[in-house]
Amino acid sequence: MKRLSSYIIILFAATTIWSCKTKTENQTKISKANTMKKVQFTSEGVQLIGNIYYPKNYEEGKQYPAIVVSGSWTTVKEQMAGLYAKKLAENGFITLAFDFRNFGESEGEPRFYESPSLKKVDIENAVTFLGNLADVDAKKIGTFGVCAGAMYTLMAASEDDRIKSVVTTASWLHDAEAVKLFYGGEEGVQTKIKAAQDAKKKYAETGAVAYIPSISTEDATAAMYGPYDYYLNPERGAVKEWSADKFAVMSWEDWLTTDPMPTAQNLHQPTLMIHSDGAVLPNYTKKYFEQIATSDKKLHWMETELESPFHQFSYYDQEAEVNEAVTEAVQWFKTKL
């Protein structure tokens, strides 16, 4: 009888252990499914903070295609980059939205210093970070850029063949002539460049950073001057993580002298560009598209009644534009990655 009782106890214990082990394994297997995790990585010695989004049916031990998602200038990961990263992840990708150096939770000085060349490097180092993750297929990493993030993304992809496919939405692409249209002609551009050079000199000598507002409807010196609701509305892009009152004046030189247009000739990856006549500088997106080196490219042009550049902001968070862009991007990445 004792022997039978001992056998029953041992059998019960073994069953319990197996059951707990199986339950734990199952929990681990789905623990990341449809979730977001904060991560950190370095870019030229600077610590960057990002959010990784996982697919709905994430399985431990499986490798997934991955996408680095970048938002517009001055923005943080909680704005359009995070929105697109979440939606793309829902369609089977591991995605990363992160704060570029000098912005948000990431390190970097001076704060709120917008440098296209540095942001290009940050994207390349984000690709390195994703490629080293066990659950990412390093041979299937793409990039997705919104507005100025499209410019930084295209610049990075044109020199980094680890990026296997590119999608842009409402791309901001300019050259020396285009910036005159937005920043007061030749005189206005040169005035801003001179102010930036003076601000850089002051920073080098004293460590003090000159700032102007990022957005304003009253201060004409603001980086963005006008009734741009996305950045003014707390229900849209005016989130607490973003700074509406700080744009480093020294940024003007970097921003106004960057010309991404020649990079199209070095872009050999499959590329999808999504735009409209109501978004910013539509002819520049068309011109860039025509010059892309590969024939494996597509221009998806959306209809709108909004005049340029006001449709631009709809791509940041409005359901119709975002969903159409995501649908096109998902189909593209699933085919090209």
LUMKERO-952247 format. One line per 3 residues: number of its first residue (from 1); for each residue x, y, z of N, C-alpha, C. Coordinates in pm, whole numbers, plus 50000, padded with zeros to 5 digits. Example, Ala and Ser with C-alpha at 12.3 -4.5 7.8 and 13.67 -1.06 7.14 Angstrom:
BEGIN
1	51319/49431/50780/51230/49550/50780/51320/49670/50780; 51285/49775/50708/51367/49894/50714/51290/50003/50787
% end
This chain:
BEGIN
1	50083/49879/50000/50000/50000/50000/50086/50126/50000; 50196/50118/50086/50286/50231/50093/50352/50255/49956; 50390/50139/49892/50456/50149/49763/50363/50213/49659
4	50234/50179/49663/50137/50235/49570/50119/50384/49595; 50112/50419/49724/50094/50561/49760/50213/50643/49713; 50333/50588/49731/50455/50658/49688/50455/50678/49537
7	50410/50574/49467/50404/50582/49321/50308/50691/49275; 50195/50701/49344/50094/50802/49310/50149/50941/49334; 50222/50957/49447/50278/51088/49480/50382/51130/49377
10	50469/51035/49340/50573/51064/49241/50511/51099/49107; 50408/51022/49067/50341/51047/48940/50275/51184/48940; 50212/51220/49052/50146/51350/49064/50248/51464/49054
13	50362/51446/49122/50466/51549/49121/50522/51567/48980; 50547/51456/48913/50602/51462/48777/50505/51530/48682; 50376/51495/48698/50273/51555/48613/50264/51705/48636
16	50274/51742/48765/50267/51884/48800/50384/51960/48741; 50506/51903/48753/50625/51968/48698/50613/51983/48548; 50570/51875/48478/50553/51881/48333/50452/51986/48293
19	50341/51991/48371/50236/52086/48342/50286/52229/48357; 50361/52255/48466/50414/52389/48492/50515/52428/48385; 50599/52330/48347/50700/52355/48246/50635/52390/48113
22	50534/52311/48076/50464/52336/47950/50397/52473/47952; 50337/52506/48065/50268/52634/48078/50368/52748/48066; 50485/52732/48131/50588/52835/48125/50640/52851/47983
25	50663/52738/47915/50711/52744/47778/50611/52814/47687; 50484/52785/47706/50381/52847/47625/50374/52997/47652; 50390/53034/47781/50386/53176/47817/50504/53248/47752
28	50622/53184/47753/50741/53243/47691/50722/53256/47541; 50660/53154/47485/50642/53150/47340/50558/53266/47289; 50461/53311/47368/50371/53416/47323/50389/53545/47403
31	50492/53551/47488/50505/53664/47579/50522/53798/47507; 50582/53796/47387/50606/53920/47314/50498/53950/47211; 50406/53859/47194/50305/53875/47090/50227/54004/47109
34	50224/54085/47001/50145/54208/47000/50181/54300/47116; 50309/54307/47151/50353/54392/47261/50462/54487/47214; 50496/54581/47303/50602/54677/47278/50701/54671/47392
37	50829/54680/47360/50933/54676/47463/51032/54790/47439; 51069/54859/47547/51168/54965/47537/51307/54904/47529; 51390/54958/47439/51525/54906/47418/51623/55022/47410
40	51752/54990/47418/51855/55091/47399/51968/55034/47315; 52031/55121/47238/52147/55082/47158/52232/55206/47138; 52351/55189/47084/52441/55303/47071/52462/55340/46925
43	52486/55467/46904/52519/55521/46772/52635/55617/46790; 52750/55578/46743/52872/55657/46761/52896/55694/46908; 52872/55597/46995/52895/55616/47137/52782/55683/47213
46	52676/55724/47143/52561/55789/47205/52451/55686/47227; 52395/55683/47347/52289/55587/47377/52154/55637/47324; 52093/55554/47241/51962/55586/47185/51856/55496/47247
49	51738/55550/47267/51626/55477/47326/51517/55457/47221; 51467/55335/47214/51363/55307/47117/51257/55214/47171; 51153/55196/47093/51046/55100/47124/51041/54996/47013
52	51051/54869/47053/51035/54759/46957/50892/54707/46967; 50830/54688/46852/50694/54633/46845/50702/54493/46784; 50625/54401/46841/50628/54261/46797/50497/54223/46727
55	50503/54126/46636/50382/54082/46564/50279/54019/46658; 50156/54013/46611/50047/53955/46691/50075/53810/46728; 50124/53734/46632/50145/53590/46653/50293/53557/46674
58	50361/53642/46748/50504/53622/46773/50530/53486/46837; 50632/53417/46786/50671/53288/46842/50819/53289/46876; 50850/53252/46999/50989/53242/47043/51063/53142/46955
61	51186/53178/46915/51267/53087/46835/51251/53107/46686; 51157/53189/46645/51134/53217/46504/51199/53351/46468; 51246/53364/46345/51303/53490/46299/51204/53564/46210
64	51202/53698/46224/51105/53780/46153/51177/53887/46070; 51115/53928/45961/51165/54047/45892/51144/54168/45982; 51229/54269/45969/51222/54383/46060/51228/54514/45982
67	51173/54619/46043/51165/54750/45979/51204/54859/46078; 51296/54947/46037/51328/55067/46113/51236/55178/46065; 51162/55240/46157/51064/55343/46122/51110/55480/46173
70	51111/55579/46085/51157/55713/46120/51050/55817/46092; 51035/55911/46185/50937/56018/46171/50998/56147/46119; 50921/56252/46120/50962/56380/46064/51069/56450/46150
73	51119/56562/46102/51222/56635/46177/51166/56680/46311; 51251/56690/46408/51224/56733/46548/51139/56634/46627; 51088/56529/46565/50988/56446/46632/51049/56339/46720
76	50964/56278/46802/51003/56170/46893/50925/56044/46858; 50966/55935/46916/50911/55803/46881/50763/55789/46915; 50712/55875/47004/50571/55866/47041/50479/55931/46940
79	50534/55991/46836/50452/56055/46734/50433/55961/46614; 50451/56009/46493/50415/55928/46375/50499/55801/46361; 50624/55803/46406/50707/55683/46393/50649/55567/46473
82	50606/55596/46594/50547/55492/46678/50416/55439/46623; 50336/55529/46567/50207/55488/46510/50228/55390/46394; 50317/55425/46303/50343/55336/46189/50412/55207/46232
85	50502/55217/46329/50573/55098/46376/50473/54997/46435; 50378/55047/46512/50277/54959/46573/50192/54892/46466; 50148/54969/46366/50061/54914/46263/50136/54815/46173
88	50260/54843/46143/50338/54750/46061/50365/54621/46137; 50388/54631/46268/50410/54511/46349/50286/54423/46352; 50170/54483/46352/50046/54407/46351/50032/54321/46226
91	50113/54351/46126/50108/54277/46000/50225/54182/45981; 50293/54147/46091/50390/54040/46084/50537/54077/46090; 50567/54205/46118/50706/54248/46123/50747/54285/46265
94	50875/54270/46296/50931/54333/46415/50972/54473/46372; 50929/54574/46445/50956/54712/46403/51021/54790/46517; 51096/54891/46479/51166/54975/46576/51141/55122/46546
97	51084/55193/46643/51075/55339/46639/51164/55390/46752; 51250/55486/46723/51344/55530/46826/51360/55682/46824; 51413/55733/46934/51446/55875/46941/51587/55895/46885
100	51598/55979/46783/51730/56012/46731/51812/56082/46839; 51943/56082/46822/52028/56153/46917/51982/56300/46929; 51996/56354/47046/51959/56493/47078/51810/56513/47102
103	51730/56407/47086/51585/56421/47101/51528/56316/47196; 51414/56349/47257/51340/56254/47339/51422/56196/47452; 51412/56064/47467/51483/55995/47575/51628/55962/47541
106	51667/55983/47417/51803/55950/47376/51903/56055/47425; 52028/56011/47437/52134/56103/47473/52170/56190/47353; 52266/56277/47374/52315/56360/47264/52306/56508/47295
109	52414/56577/47269/52422/56722/47286/52475/56786/47158; 52428/56907/47130/52328/56985/47203/52186/56931/47181; 52101/56956/47277/51964/56908/47268/51889/56981/47157
112	51801/56905/47090/51713/56958/46986/51791/57012/46865; 51907/56952/46842/51991/56986/46727/51957/56890/46614; 51901/56944/46507/51854/56865/46392/51964/56856/46287
115	52018/56736/46268/52124/56716/46171/52092/56597/46083; 52056/56619/45957/52024/56508/45866/52137/56406/45856; 52260/56450/45852/52372/56356/45837/52386/56267/45960
118	52362/56322/46080/52370/56241/46202/52251/56146/46212; 52135/56192/46167/52017/56104/46171/52032/55988/46073; 52096/56014/45960/52126/55906/45866/52211/55799/45934
121	52312/55840/46007/52399/55747/46078/52321/55671/46186; 52232/55740/46255/52151/55674/46359/52065/55563/46299; 52010/55586/46180/51930/55483/46113/52018/55363/46080
124	52137/55387/46032/52228/55278/46000/52262/55197/46125; 52280/55264/46238/52310/55193/46362/52186/55124/46420; 52068/55174/46388/51945/55104/46425/51935/54972/46347
127	51979/54974/46222/51982/54852/46142/52080/54752/46203; 52195/54800/46248/52292/54713/46315/52232/54649/46438; 52162/54729/46517/52099/54679/46640/51998/54570/46608
130	51909/54594/46513/51808/54495/46478/51873/54368/46423; 51976/54385/46342/52042/54270/46281/52109/54178/46380; 52137/54228/46499/52202/54147/46603/52102/54077/46695
133	51972/54102/46675/51871/54037/46759/51843/53896/46709; 51828/53804/46802/51809/53662/46767/51680/53639/46689; 51577/53720/46715/51449/53697/46650/51430/53780/46522
136	51537/53844/46476/51532/53920/46350/51616/53850/46244; 51559/53838/46125/51634/53785/46011/51715/53901/45953; 51846/53900/45978/51933/54011/45938/51936/54034/45788
139	51892/53935/45712/51888/53949/45566/51756/54008/45518; 51668/54040/45614/51537/54093/45577/51504/54215/45663; 51585/54319/45650/51562/54443/45724/51529/54555/45625
142	51417/54621/45648/51376/54732/45564/51367/54860/45644; 51341/54971/45574/51325/55100/45641/51200/55170/45590; 51136/55243/45680/51013/55315/45648/51029/55457/45703
145	51014/55558/45617/51032/55696/45661/50915/55784/45627; 50879/55872/45721/50771/55968/45702/50831/56109/45696; 50789/56188/45599/50832/56327/45585/50985/56336/45582
148	51047/56414/45670/51193/56425/45671/51257/56291/45704; 51186/56206/45778/51237/56072/45805/51258/55994/45678; 51180/56026/45574/51199/55963/45443/51333/56007/45384
151	51364/56134/45399/51491/56185/45348/51609/56115/45415; 51605/56106/45548/51714/56041/45622/51722/55892/45584; 51607/55831/45566/51600/55689/45531/51660/55663/45392
154	51626/55745/45297/51679/55730/45161/51830/55753/45158; 51874/55852/45235/52018/55878/45243/52092/55757/45299; 52035/55696/45404/52098/55579/45465/52098/55460/45370
157	51985/55434/45307/51973/55318/45218/52063/55330/45096; 52090/55451/45053/52172/55470/44934/52317/55429/44957; 52356/55415/45084/52495/55376/45113/52505/55254/45204
160	52393/55191/45236/52395/55076/45327/52314/54962/45266; 52383/54864/45208/52310/54757/45140/52254/54652/45235; 52272/54672/45367/52203/54585/45463/52054/54617/45465
163	52019/54737/45421/51879/54776/45407/51829/54717/45276; 51735/54624/45286/51694/54545/45169/51575/54602/45094; 51500/54690/45157/51385/54751/45088/51347/54880/45161
166	51291/54975/45086/51260/55107/45142/51117/55147/45106; 51047/55206/45203/50917/55267/45177/50918/55407/45238; 50871/55504/45161/50858/55641/45214/50713/55686/45201
169	50675/55772/45294/50539/55828/45295/50548/55979/45314; 50486/56054/45224/50487/56200/45232/50630/56252/45249; 50719/56206/45163/50861/56237/45178/50889/56387/45162
172	50972/56438/45252/51025/56574/45239/51162/56560/45174; 51173/56605/45050/51299/56600/44977/51322/56738/44915; 51437/56798/44943/51461/56932/44892/51603/56946/44836
175	51628/57059/44773/51761/57097/44731/51776/57247/44760; 51883/57307/44710/51911/57447/44740/51802/57541/44690; 51734/57504/44582/51626/57589/44529/51497/57569/44606
178	51469/57445/44643/51343/57416/44712/51334/57484/44848; 51445/57490/44921/51439/57550/45055/51404/57698/45049; 51434/57762/44938/51400/57904/44924/51248/57925/44926
181	51174/57825/44880/51028/57836/44874/50966/57843/45013; 51034/57782/45112/50978/57773/45247/51043/57870/45345; 51161/57915/45314/51238/57990/45415/51281/58128/45370
184	51194/58195/45293/51216/58337/45265/51309/58368/45151; 51314/58281/45052/51399/58309/44937/51546/58301/44971; 51629/58347/44878/51774/58342/44898/51817/58419/45022
187	51759/58535/45043/51796/58617/45159/51759/58549/45289; 51640/58492/45294/51595/58425/45416/51680/58304/45448; 51716/58226/45346/51800/58107/45366/51937/58147/45417
190	51998/58248/45355/52132/58290/45397/52131/58350/45537; 52023/58418/45572/52011/58474/45707/52007/58364/45811; 51933/58258/45782/51923/58145/45875/52056/58069/45885
193	52123/58053/45773/52253/57985/45775/52353/58065/45858; 52353/58198/45842/52442/58283/45921/52409/58274/46069; 52281/58272/46102/52240/58260/46243/52287/58127/46301
196	52280/58022/46220/52326/57889/46264/52476/57888/46289; 52550/57950/46201/52695/57955/46216/52734/58033/46342; 52663/58142/46367/52688/58220/46489/52653/58138/46613
199	52543/58061/46605/52501/57979/46719/52602/57868/46746; 52657/57810/46641/52760/57706/46658/52885/57763/46723; 52923/57884/46682/53041/57948/46739/53019/57977/46888
202	52901/58026/46921/52867/58055/47060/52868/57928/47144; 52815/57822/47089/52812/57694/47161/52953/57642/47185; 53039/57654/47084/53177/57608/47098/53252/57687/47203
205	53222/57814/47214/53294/57902/47307/53238/57900/47449; 53106/57887/47461/53043/57901/47593/52961/57780/47638; 52925/57692/47544/52837/57580/47578/52690/57616/47579
208	52659/57742/47553/52520/57788/47552/52457/57760/47416; 52332/57713/47419/52260/57678/47296/52150/57781/47271; 52149/57837/47151/52043/57930/47112/51924/57852/47058
211	51804/57885/47107/51683/57814/47066/51578/57910/47012; 51494/57857/46923/51372/57922/46880/51260/57820/46897; 51132/57860/46891/51024/57762/46901/51025/57662/46785
214	50983/57541/46811/50967/57443/46703/50846/57475/46618; 50740/57523/46682/50615/57555/46614/50552/57677/46678; 50496/57765/46597/50425/57881/46650/50334/57940/46543
217	50224/57998/46589/50136/58071/46499/50156/58221/46516; 50245/58260/46609/50268/58401/46639/50412/58445/46616; 50507/58357/46645/50648/58390/46633/50700/58348/46495
220	50726/58446/46411/50768/58419/46274/50906/58357/46265; 50984/58361/46374/51117/58300/46372/51113/58150/46400; 50997/58097/46434/50985/57955/46469/51026/57866/46352
223	51073/57746/46386/51113/57651/46281/50996/57620/46190; 50878/57604/46248/50755/57585/46171/50659/57697/46212; 50634/57789/46121/50550/57905/46149/50421/57893/46068
226	50311/57865/46139/50184/57852/46070/50085/57768/46149; 49961/57760/46101/49854/57687/46172/49857/57538/46143; 49966/57473/46181/49982/57331/46153/49930/57250/46271
229	49804/57209/46259/49729/57153/46372/49798/57031/46434; 49862/56948/46352/49922/56827/46407/50014/56859/46524; 50097/56962/46508/50195/56996/46610/50138/57086/46721
232	50020/57140/46698/49959/57230/46796/49852/57164/46881; 49805/57049/46837/49690/56982/46899/49736/56867/46989; 49709/56875/47120/49748/56767/47212/49683/56633/47179
235	49573/56636/47105/49507/56512/47065/49575/56449/46943; 49671/56522/46886/49742/56471/46769/49892/56460/46799; 49969/56554/46751/50114/56543/46766/50176/56621/46880
238	50100/56705/46946/50155/56786/47055/50162/56704/47184; 50233/56593/47178/50243/56501/47292/50344/56555/47393; 50334/56507/47514/50419/56558/47622/50566/56527/47600
241	50596/56422/47525/50736/56383/47503/50807/56473/47401; 50731/56553/47328/50786/56639/47223/50798/56782/47271; 50896/56853/47222/50916/56992/47262/50868/57087/47153
244	50767/57167/47185/50716/57264/47090/50795/57395/47096; 50878/57412/47198/50942/57541/47221/51093/57541/47203; 51150/57429/47155/51296/57426/47141/51340/57363/47009
247	51398/57446/46927/51465/57406/46804/51600/57476/46805; 51709/57400/46803/51842/57461/46810/51869/57541/46684; 51899/57669/46700/51923/57757/46587/52036/57705/46499
250	52135/57639/46559/52248/57587/46483/52205/57481/46381; 52082/57429/46394/52031/57327/46301/52012/57381/46160; 51989/57511/46147/51953/57566/46016/52057/57537/45909
253	52184/57550/45943/52286/57526/45842/52281/57383/45790; 52271/57286/45883/52266/57145/45845/52143/57115/45761; 52030/57169/45802/51903/57141/45736/51898/57203/45597
256	51937/57329/45586/51921/57401/45460/52027/57366/45356; 52138/57310/45397/52243/57276/45301/52246/57127/45265; 52157/57049/45325/52147/56906/45290/52070/56891/45158
259	52127/56816/45066/52062/56789/44938/52059/56637/44916; 51944/56573/44943/51935/56427/44928/51915/56381/44785; 51888/56473/44695/51848/56434/44560/51951/56346/44487
262	52080/56374/44496/52178/56289/44424/52184/56146/44475; 52134/56120/44597/52143/55984/44651/52058/55885/44574; 51960/55933/44497/51873/55843/44421/51954/55757/44323
265	52062/55813/44272/52143/55741/44175/52220/55624/44237; 52228/55623/44369/52296/55515/44440/52199/55421/44512; 52071/55442/44488/51969/55361/44557/51931/55243/44469
268	51973/55124/44511/51949/55005/44430/51846/54909/44491; 51800/54940/44611/51702/54853/44676/51562/54878/44622; 51476/54775/44627/51335/54796/44590/51275/54909/44673
271	51214/55006/44606/51169/55128/44674/51026/55164/44636; 50944/55187/44738/50806/55234/44721/50796/55374/44779; 50743/55467/44702/50723/55604/44751/50574/55637/44744
274	50519/55683/44856/50377/55716/44868/50365/55867/44888; 50283/55932/44806/50278/56079/44811/50146/56127/44751; 50130/56258/44742/50012/56317/44678/50045/56459/44635
277	49958/56516/44551/49977/56655/44509/49957/56751/44625; 49889/56707/44729/49864/56794/44844/49970/56784/44952; 50063/56690/44936/50173/56678/45032/50284/56775/44993
280	50392/56773/45068/50497/56874/45048/50582/56842/44924; 50615/56945/44847/50705/56936/44732/50683/56810/44647; 50563/56791/44594/50532/56669/44519/50622/56647/44398
283	50664/56754/44331/50749/56738/44214/50887/56685/44250; 50930/56713/44372/51061/56664/44415/51056/56513/44443; 50944/56466/44495/50930/56321/44514/50927/56252/44377
286	50856/56310/44282/50852/56252/44148/50992/56253/44084; 51063/56363/44101/51197/56374/44043/51292/56272/44105; 51284/56257/44238/51370/56160/44305/51337/56019/44257
289	51208/55989/44250/51164/55857/44207/51219/55823/44068; 51212/55917/43977/51259/55894/43841/51408/55862/43837; 51484/55916/43932/51629/55900/43931/51678/55780/44011
292	51588/55710/44081/51629/55592/44158/51692/55490/44063; 51807/55436/44104/51886/55351/44016/51816/55223/43976; 51739/55164/44067/51675/55036/44036/51545/55056/43958
295	51511/54954/43880/51382/54954/43812/51274/54893/43899; 51318/54833/44011/51224/54771/44104/51172/54878/44200; 51083/54962/44149/51034/55075/44226/50888/55103/44189
298	50820/55170/44282/50678/55200/44259/50645/55335/44322; 50568/55414/44250/50519/55543/44301/50368/55532/44320; 50325/55537/44447/50182/55528/44478/50131/55668/44507
301	50049/55722/44415/50002/55859/44425/49858/55861/44475; 49834/55928/44588/49701/55932/44647/49626/56058/44607; 49494/56046/44599/49408/56159/44564/49375/56241/44688
304	49367/56373/44671/49328/56461/44780/49277/56593/44725; 49190/56657/44802/49143/56790/44766/49220/56898/44842; 49305/56856/44934/49384/56950/45012/49501/57002/44929
307	49530/57130/44945/49642/57190/44873/49772/57161/44947; 49879/57162/44870/50012/57144/44927/50046/57265/45015; 50100/57247/45135/50149/57120/45190/50056/57057/45293
310	49928/57100/45296/49842/57064/45409/49803/56917/45414; 49807/56846/45300/49779/56704/45306/49893/56628/45373; 50009/56691/45379/50126/56631/45443/50095/56580/45583
313	50025/56662/45660/50001/56630/45801/49900/56517/45818; 49820/56493/45716/49724/56382/45724/49797/56248/45728; 49914/56241/45666/49991/56117/45666/50052/56087/45803
316	50048/56184/45892/50109/56164/46023/50019/56084/46117; 49886/56100/46100/49799/56032/46198/49655/56012/46155; 49616/56059/46038/49476/56045/45998/49450/55905/45943
319	49339/55849/45984/49310/55707/45959/49317/55670/45811; 49254/55749/45725/49248/55712/45584/49387/55707/45522; 49466/55812/45543/49600/55818/45484/49693/55714/45545
322	49690/55703/45678/49779/55608/45746/49747/55465/45704; 49620/55430/45703/49582/55293/45669/49616/55257/45524; 49597/55352/45433/49632/55324/45294/49783/55309/45279
325	49857/55395/45347/50004/55386/45342/50052/55254/45401; 49993/55213/45512/50033/55087/45576/50000/54969/45486; 49883/54970/45425/49843/54862/45336/49942/54847/45221
328	49977/54959/45159/50074/54956/45049/50211/54909/45097; 50252/54959/45214/50384/54924/45268/50393/54776/45303; 50288/54724/45365/50287/54582/45405/50299/54493/45282
331	50220/54523/45180/50226/54444/45056/50366/54452/44995; 50426/54569/44998/50558/54588/44940/50664/54509/45018; 50663/54527/45150/50765/54461/45231/50751/54308/45227
334	50628/54259/45225/50608/54114/45222/50656/54055/45090; 50656/54135/44987/50704/54090/44857/50854/54107/44842; 50906/54216/44897/51046/54254/44871/51145/54215/44979
337	51099/54191/45101/51192/54152/45207/51211/54001/45210
% end
